Amino acid sequence: MQTVLSGIRSTGNLHLGNYYGALRNFIKMQHDYNCYFFVADYHSLTTHPDPKLLHQNVKSVITEYLAAGLNPDLCTLYIQSDVPEIPELYLLLNMHAYMGELIKTPSFKEKARKQPENVNAGLLTYPVLMAVDILIHRADFVPVGKDQEQHIELTRKFGRRFNHFYGVEFFPEPQAFNFGTDLIKIPGLDGSGKMGKSEGNCIYLKDDPKTIEKKVKKALTDQGPTEPNQQKPEYIENLFTILRVVSAPEVVAHFEDQWNACNIRYGDLKKQLAEDIIAVVNPIRERILEIENNTDYLHRVTTMGAEKARESAKKTLSAAKEIMGFRTF
Ligand code: TRP
């Protein structure tokens, strides 16, 4: 069976965009692939998170992954920092990663521009750590967005370089996994193209019905169309995009017809939209509330995940060290 791996930086709660963008596909994939899903808490350190929030953020991701439907018996769900083989292989691969190539990685340049007061070495070697995340399980596929493809390319480069340097066929070349038509991008409710934490326009999986209603009610609208079959402005199209994802086709058709006939009532549209979002989010939210108080369960899941991840990581690390010339007495 082929191996799929995905990491997510732990920066807080998951939103509808995370759910439809990746999570729902992961839930399907766990049946068809050998899946590793992990929380990249080491990666989140590049921005120096408040220690009081670090654990909370890891917990949120694990809890919300489980609540949405990841099954720890089907996949390997773990926390990066629970696998000490990862930082060890990172140290080793850093010896084959070059300043020049790291410094010109677009993601590094962008981060350095955004946080000029904190251009730390971890930021520079971020792609090495990410390559290790992938190579340590010898993953075949990595589902990532466009912005991460540069890192998959670097991962292949580091793996090939290792193979070439030591004259081995050791690390396989991972490919970016493309969800194709399964990839759904959820726009923001503020007229912006994308739902995202930094955009502050999210509906979180943890939002209660009242909060969702309020957020949807506040979504940007206008006076309504003035001519039949008029093209929708982006902020209205966005509402329809979400409607198409969460609502029944008849519902979408109904509001499309109203729009085209210039008698759409945004109040009704929003009411329906909120109701249908709540129908998706609320069962997940209820499971979140259950799981987050079940420390025992979270302990069991993360311990089992760490064990499974370490078993695979240990094999790769010891083989890599052997290749590099390490020997025990
Ligand atoms: N860099 C990824 C992001 O910011 C997170 C990540 C860390 C990751 N390690 C990974 C993703 C390994 C895929 C595979 O989204």
Residues whose N, C-alpha, C, O or C-beta is under 5 A from the ligand:
A	BS01	LIG	L5 S6 G7 I8 R9 A40 H43 M130 D133 V142
